[in-house]
Amino acid sequence: MTACSSGATAMHAAVTALARGDCDQAVVGASTYLGSAQTSAGFARLGVISPGWARRPGNGC
């Protein structure tokens, strides 16, 4: 699990619904709220966010 897996999960659900014909259009959105410096530092130590908050392939963000 990464800090922004919810976005990938939401996208997968939307694509699946479109492919099945459950809907004609889909809107996908996701966000991650890291409410405190301690939370952010903890996620950084776990390696689930990239240094400097940059997005990079393979880290789930």
C-alpha positions as CSV (number, residue, x, y, z in Angstrom):
1,M,0.0,0.0,0.0
2,T,1.3,3.4,-0.9
3,A,0.3,6.9,0.2
4,C,-1.7,7.4,-3.1
5,S,-2.9,3.9,-4.0
6,S,-6.5,5.2,-3.7
7,G,-6.0,7.0,-7.0
8,A,-5.0,3.9,-8.8
9,T,-7.9,2.0,-7.2
10,A,-10.4,4.6,-8.3
11,M,-9.0,4.6,-11.8
12,H,-9.2,0.8,-12.0
13,A,-12.8,0.9,-10.8
14,A,-13.7,3.5,-13.4
15,V,-12.0,1.7,-16.3
16,T,-13.7,-1.6,-15.2
17,A,-17.1,0.1,-15.1
18,L,-16.6,1.6,-18.5
19,A,-15.4,-1.7,-20.0
20,R,-18.4,-3.5,-18.6
21,G,-20.8,-0.9,-20.0
22,D,-22.0,0.0,-16.5
23,C,-21.6,3.7,-17.5
24,D,-20.7,5.9,-20.5
25,Q,-18.5,8.3,-18.6
26,A,-16.5,8.2,-15.4
27,V,-14.8,10.9,-13.3
28,V,-11.9,9.8,-11.1
29,G,-10.3,11.8,-8.3
30,A,-8.1,11.1,-5.4
31,S,-6.1,13.0,-2.8
32,T,-3.8,12.2,0.0
33,Y,-3.8,14.3,3.2
34,L,-0.8,14.0,5.4
35,G,-2.0,16.1,8.3
36,S,1.2,16.6,10.3
37,A,4.9,16.7,10.0
38,Q,5.1,13.5,12.0
39,T,2.7,11.7,9.7
40,S,4.7,12.9,6.6
41,A,8.0,11.9,8.2
42,G,6.6,8.5,9.1
43,F,5.4,7.9,5.5
44,A,8.8,9.0,4.2
45,R,10.6,6.6,6.5
46,L,8.3,3.8,5.2
47,G,9.2,4.7,1.7
48,V,5.7,5.3,0.5
49,I,6.3,8.8,-0.6
50,S,9.1,10.0,-2.8
51,P,11.8,12.5,-1.6
52,G,10.7,16.1,-2.1
53,W,7.1,14.9,-2.8
54,A,8.0,14.4,-6.5
55,R,5.9,11.9,-8.4
56,R,7.8,9.0,-9.9
57,P,6.8,5.8,-11.6
58,G,6.8,2.7,-9.4
59,N,6.2,4.4,-6.1
60,G,2.4,4.3,-6.5
61,C,2.1,8.1,-6.7
